[in-house]
Amino acid sequence: MIELEGVPELIDPVMVAAFEGWNDAGDAASTAVAHLDREWKGEVFAALDAEDYYDFQVNRPTVFLDNGVRKITWPTTRLSVVRVGGDKPRDLVLVRGIEPSMRWRSFCNEILAFAHELGVEMVVILGALLGDTPHTRPVPVSGVTSDPDLARTMDLEETRYEGPTGIVGILQEACTHAGVPAVSLWAAVPHYVSQPPNPKATLALLNRLEDLIGLRIPLGELPEDARAWQLGVDQLAAEDSEVAEYVQTLEEARDTAELPEASGEAIAREFERYLRRREPGSGPGPGLATEGGDTAFLRDPGSGRTRPPKPEQPGPEAVPGAEAAPEAGPAKEAPRDADGGDGPEGPEPPGEGAGDDSEE
């Protein structure tokens, strides 16, 4: 463990974590935590020792010049703290790094040790997966937990996923065993435009996080970035009839699947969220510009325009319209194969998921 600064005394802290790699399609989750750190000027107070958890041939260190002096940045996971002011101030402990290459149980134990020392009340882990969801619709975000009481009180889904897992699943299960309330928020990224960045998915994760922890999150340029992203993908789809036809197929499937959800209760819930974001003095509500199906979309969605093959999948999981891998990362990390993958993360005992082959 590398101590960078003294651990601060925190107010009602919530830990928010995201990891680059398999759990981070379109870099949506890691970008969301980076946004929180930037907007609230987070102060890094600790980092995990890179030697303990990373294969440097997989995640290589980088060299940079600082006033003419060569320095090295090592791949690691850092912890920072931000204080959110207002009538009810509270602190966030932000955990941002790369999915470790080895010793996953020790990795989670270190993070939980910090959570215990800082008095963290809940851990929220952000993830993004590749799914059969059209870019023209609101990004599906599911909230899952393995705690039945938490699922009931916070309007979350109790995860029932079985299959390969990543560090998000291992950390959530470690929290459960340690008695720390834990929630995973998963955004579904269109598999046919999986290249990062995906500001629309990042925005959707932040909106859901805002509802979950009851804090207003400054969004900065994210809504405008999301609109530019969607317009860019629209233009690419318009230039290729096969892609346009495929997107239309996904739209029809999504709209049909969501018809039963258009109940009075669902509409009332969405209206309550709208009102919360329009409180006097708060300005335009976060995410309102991109909650509708025709407002938000990539500055550089990629050059490929061939129609992607529709993956064979094991079946829909907790994320509406996302039937792909629960933690399928961006194409550069985990190319999509014919088997599709898995759905939103569920509990898996530490030691049985990916990454434990290197356990020391």
Protein Blocks (a to p, Z undefined) as FASTA:
>chain_A
ZZfbdcdddehiacddddehjklghhlmmmmmmmmmmmnopadfbdcdfklmpcfklmcc
ddddeehiacdddddddddddddedjbdcddddddddddfbhkllmmmmmmmmmmmnopa
bdcddddddddddfkbccddddddfbfklmmmnopacdfbecdddfklmmmmmmmmnopa
cddddddddfklmbccdfklmmmmmmmmmmmnopacdekjmmmmmmmmmmmmmmmmmmpm
klmmmmmmmmmmmmmmmmmmmcfklmmmmmmmmmmmmgghkapaehklmmpmklbccfbg
ojbfcdcdddddebdcfbghiabdfklccfklmccdfkopacddddddehiaghilmpZZ
